């Protein structure tokens, strides 16, 4: 093992510091291998490169109180540790000399020192069962390590040169039945003797479901349809744990779909009655909101407002927003702004000044005093529901009426949905964007019966059917997409590609091959890409796969060349 000299490392840091770089990433997995070298490096960073911060990685058993204090003083903000698996049997099988209990203790000490932790993990390891893989996810969550960045687990990748591939059968690795040219490694296209390909896919989905960004989306009410779409499109794969139903219930509550939320809570209580997270969620009251005509904005109320800020007589673009949605008293709004909104009545206009903090994220606003103009669309008062069983009968039904659906669509997706779902479908047909948007929302929320009712009203023109089929495919309903596209006498190249995609999702590979076999589509990049995938899925000879790959690459080069 060889290292760069500390002189060189310090010189590189100082070189970059001089150009404004203050945060660094030490990619060296053996960062703490030599204690003497590391102590010298950290002390020199403290003495010669003050005010930097950095990320590093090492083994947990190389960390002690003295080194931890030195790392913190030198600027370490995150330390990453290799975990791979939290199951002792799996760790022994892959010769990973690691004790999860001791690692857990080190994680606590690192946090106490004010340093964040990341964990490298894998699933699909030799001999690892689905339940054992789930223990790793539970370990990361129990130790409150955010599932983001390097802490998002991934399936074991098998590349050329890895000893497992020298004799994969003895390790229980089972390649999937598909065409793989000799120059392509196995990578992730395998099952094991302990986990099926479907179980590996499910474990991947469970890690994604528990990612920090999904939790933040639900907490802030943003990207709710994206999260819901992932859950409903993969509901069968996510049914082994309670997270999906709990998250979906929270999304339904935010969108005032109280009956659907109640259904989720009933199912999660029946399936996971002893799960601590389920017990905690069910024990808490639900806070909903009821609209009040000419209601007054007070702490705890939800408000819908437009605003813009003036500085030196000009509107600051970063302050101009419409149909914003916030609950007063939650800390979402700046204190001066919230104080100005409090006491306003629905339908009223007010003007007040707001002082921005000196460390505000936008330089043009940091430390500035801005005069705001605010229009309050709606005030909704909190309604406390103590029992989840009260949701269907007592969950408030609010009427949202906004004139500018275009602006609403761009500014507040949740309110846009609440307006559309209470609109007459026949009226929405006058603006096909709104009609298809509602269809998409219903799909993502898993409301297929409502989506079917809309599809019955769908005009029969080709462009609309193609657009609707794309929505259905994106939301994992290939059967209905196939039915829509079958109504069309003549399909565009995109419509033909969508028909093939529907058939592929239904695993009707031979029919998909026939659909895209037309010479007319020989130059369509999307179709050429589907042909490559079908050659692999149909286990055609490598020569066929390679010929199709060559056609695709040639066409891509022609396209890029103009």
Secondary structure as the mmCIF struct_conf table of DSSP 4:
data_model
#
loop_
_struct_conf.conf_type_id
_struct_conf.id
_struct_conf.beg_label_comp_id
_struct_conf.beg_label_asym_id
_struct_conf.beg_label_seq_id
_struct_conf.end_label_comp_id
_struct_conf.end_label_asym_id
_struct_conf.end_label_seq_id
HELX_RH_AL_P HELX_RH_AL_P1 UNK A 6 UNK A 17
TURN_TY1_P TURN_TY1_P1 UNK A 18 UNK A 20
STRN STRN1 UNK A 23 UNK A 25
TURN_TY1_P TURN_TY1_P2 UNK A 29 UNK A 32
BEND BEND1 UNK A 33 UNK A 34
HELX_RH_AL_P HELX_RH_AL_P2 UNK A 35 UNK A 48
BEND BEND2 UNK A 49 UNK A 49
TURN_TY1_P TURN_TY1_P3 UNK A 50 UNK A 51
STRN STRN2 UNK A 53 UNK A 58
HELX_RH_3T_P HELX_RH_3T_P1 UNK A 60 UNK A 62
HELX_RH_AL_P HELX_RH_AL_P3 UNK A 65 UNK A 74
TURN_TY1_P TURN_TY1_P4 UNK A 75 UNK A 75
STRN STRN3 UNK A 76 UNK A 84
BEND BEND3 UNK A 86 UNK A 86
HELX_RH_AL_P HELX_RH_AL_P4 UNK A 88 UNK A 93
TURN_TY1_P TURN_TY1_P5 UNK A 94 UNK A 95
HELX_RH_AL_P HELX_RH_AL_P5 UNK A 100 UNK A 112
TURN_TY1_P TURN_TY1_P6 UNK A 113 UNK A 114
STRN STRN4 UNK A 116 UNK A 123
BEND BEND4 UNK A 124 UNK A 124
TURN_TY1_P TURN_TY1_P7 UNK A 126 UNK A 127
HELX_RH_AL_P HELX_RH_AL_P6 UNK A 130 UNK A 142
TURN_TY1_P TURN_TY1_P8 UNK A 143 UNK A 144
BEND BEND5 UNK A 147 UNK A 148
HELX_RH_3T_P HELX_RH_3T_P2 UNK A 149 UNK A 151
BEND BEND6 UNK A 152 UNK A 152
STRN STRN5 UNK A 154 UNK A 155
HELX_LH_PP_P HELX_LH_PP_P1 UNK A 156 UNK A 157
STRN STRN6 UNK A 158 UNK A 158
TURN_TY1_P TURN_TY1_P9 UNK A 160 UNK A 161
HELX_RH_3T_P HELX_RH_3T_P3 UNK A 163 UNK A 171
TURN_TY1_P TURN_TY1_P10 UNK A 172 UNK A 172
STRN STRN7 UNK A 173 UNK A 175
BEND BEND7 UNK A 177 UNK A 178
TURN_TY1_P TURN_TY1_P11 UNK A 182 UNK A 183
BEND BEND8 UNK A 184 UNK A 184
STRN STRN8 UNK A 187 UNK A 187
TURN_TY1_P TURN_TY1_P12 UNK A 188 UNK A 188
STRN STRN9 UNK A 190 UNK A 192
BEND BEND9 UNK A 193 UNK A 195
HELX_RH_AL_P HELX_RH_AL_P7 UNK A 197 UNK A 209
TURN_TY1_P TURN_TY1_P13 UNK A 210 UNK A 210
HELX_RH_AL_P HELX_RH_AL_P8 UNK A 212 UNK A 220
TURN_TY1_P TURN_TY1_P14 UNK A 221 UNK A 221
BEND BEND10 UNK A 223 UNK A 223
HELX_RH_AL_P HELX_RH_AL_P9 UNK A 224 UNK A 233
TURN_TY1_P TURN_TY1_P15 UNK A 234 UNK A 235
HELX_RH_3T_P HELX_RH_3T_P4 UNK A 236 UNK A 238
TURN_TY1_P TURN_TY1_P16 UNK A 239 UNK A 240
BEND BEND11 UNK A 241 UNK A 242
HELX_RH_AL_P HELX_RH_AL_P10 UNK A 243 UNK A 254
TURN_TY1_P TURN_TY1_P17 UNK A 255 UNK A 256
HELX_RH_AL_P HELX_RH_AL_P11 UNK A 258 UNK A 271
TURN_TY1_P TURN_TY1_P18 UNK A 273 UNK A 274
HELX_RH_AL_P HELX_RH_AL_P12 UNK A 276 UNK A 283
BEND BEND12 UNK A 284 UNK A 284
HELX_LH_PP_P HELX_LH_PP_P2 UNK A 285 UNK A 285
STRN STRN10 UNK A 286 UNK A 291
TURN_TY1_P TURN_TY1_P19 UNK A 293 UNK A 294
HELX_LH_PP_P HELX_LH_PP_P3 UNK A 295 UNK A 295
STRN STRN11 UNK A 296 UNK A 296
HELX_LH_PP_P HELX_LH_PP_P4 UNK A 297 UNK A 297
TURN_TY1_P TURN_TY1_P20 UNK A 299 UNK A 300
STRN STRN12 UNK A 302 UNK A 311
TURN_TY1_P TURN_TY1_P21 UNK A 312 UNK A 313
STRN STRN13 UNK A 314 UNK A 327
TURN_TY1_P TURN_TY1_P22 UNK A 328 UNK A 329
BEND BEND13 UNK A 330 UNK A 331
BEND BEND14 UNK A 333 UNK A 333
HELX_RH_AL_P HELX_RH_AL_P13 UNK A 335 UNK A 341
TURN_TY1_P TURN_TY1_P23 UNK A 342 UNK A 343
STRN STRN14 UNK A 345 UNK A 345
TURN_TY1_P TURN_TY1_P24 UNK A 346 UNK A 347
STRN STRN15 UNK A 349 UNK A 355
HELX_LH_PP_P HELX_LH_PP_P5 UNK A 356 UNK A 357
TURN_TY1_P TURN_TY1_P25 UNK A 358 UNK A 359
BEND BEND15 UNK A 361 UNK A 362
TURN_TY1_P TURN_TY1_P26 UNK A 363 UNK A 367
STRN STRN16 UNK A 369 UNK A 385
BEND BEND16 UNK A 386 UNK A 387
HELX_RH_3T_P HELX_RH_3T_P5 UNK A 388 UNK A 390
HELX_RH_AL_P HELX_RH_AL_P14 UNK A 391 UNK A 394
BEND BEND17 UNK A 395 UNK A 395
BEND BEND18 UNK A 403 UNK A 403
HELX_RH_AL_P HELX_RH_AL_P15 UNK A 405 UNK A 411
HELX_RH_AL_P HELX_RH_AL_P16 UNK A 413 UNK A 421
TURN_TY1_P TURN_TY1_P27 UNK A 422 UNK A 422
BEND BEND19 UNK A 423 UNK A 423
HELX_RH_AL_P HELX_RH_AL_P17 UNK A 425 UNK A 428
TURN_TY1_P TURN_TY1_P28 UNK A 429 UNK A 430
BEND BEND20 UNK A 431 UNK A 431
HELX_RH_AL_P HELX_RH_AL_P18 UNK A 432 UNK A 445
TURN_TY1_P TURN_TY1_P29 UNK A 446 UNK A 446
HELX_RH_AL_P HELX_RH_AL_P19 UNK A 448 UNK A 455
TURN_TY1_P TURN_TY1_P30 UNK A 456 UNK A 457
HELX_RH_AL_P HELX_RH_AL_P20 UNK A 462 UNK A 474
TURN_TY1_P TURN_TY1_P31 UNK A 475 UNK A 476
HELX_RH_AL_P HELX_RH_AL_P21 UNK A 478 UNK A 486
TURN_TY1_P TURN_TY1_P32 UNK A 487 UNK A 487
BEND BEND21 UNK A 489 UNK A 490
HELX_RH_AL_P HELX_RH_AL_P22 UNK A 493 UNK A 505
TURN_TY1_P TURN_TY1_P33 UNK A 506 UNK A 507
HELX_RH_AL_P HELX_RH_AL_P23 UNK A 509 UNK A 515
TURN_TY1_P TURN_TY1_P34 UNK A 516 UNK A 516
HELX_RH_3T_P HELX_RH_3T_P6 UNK A 519 UNK A 521
TURN_TY1_P TURN_TY1_P35 UNK A 522 UNK A 523
HELX_RH_AL_P HELX_RH_AL_P24 UNK A 525 UNK A 537
TURN_TY1_P TURN_TY1_P36 UNK A 538 UNK A 539
HELX_RH_AL_P HELX_RH_AL_P25 UNK A 542 UNK A 560
TURN_TY1_P TURN_TY1_P37 UNK A 561 UNK A 561
#
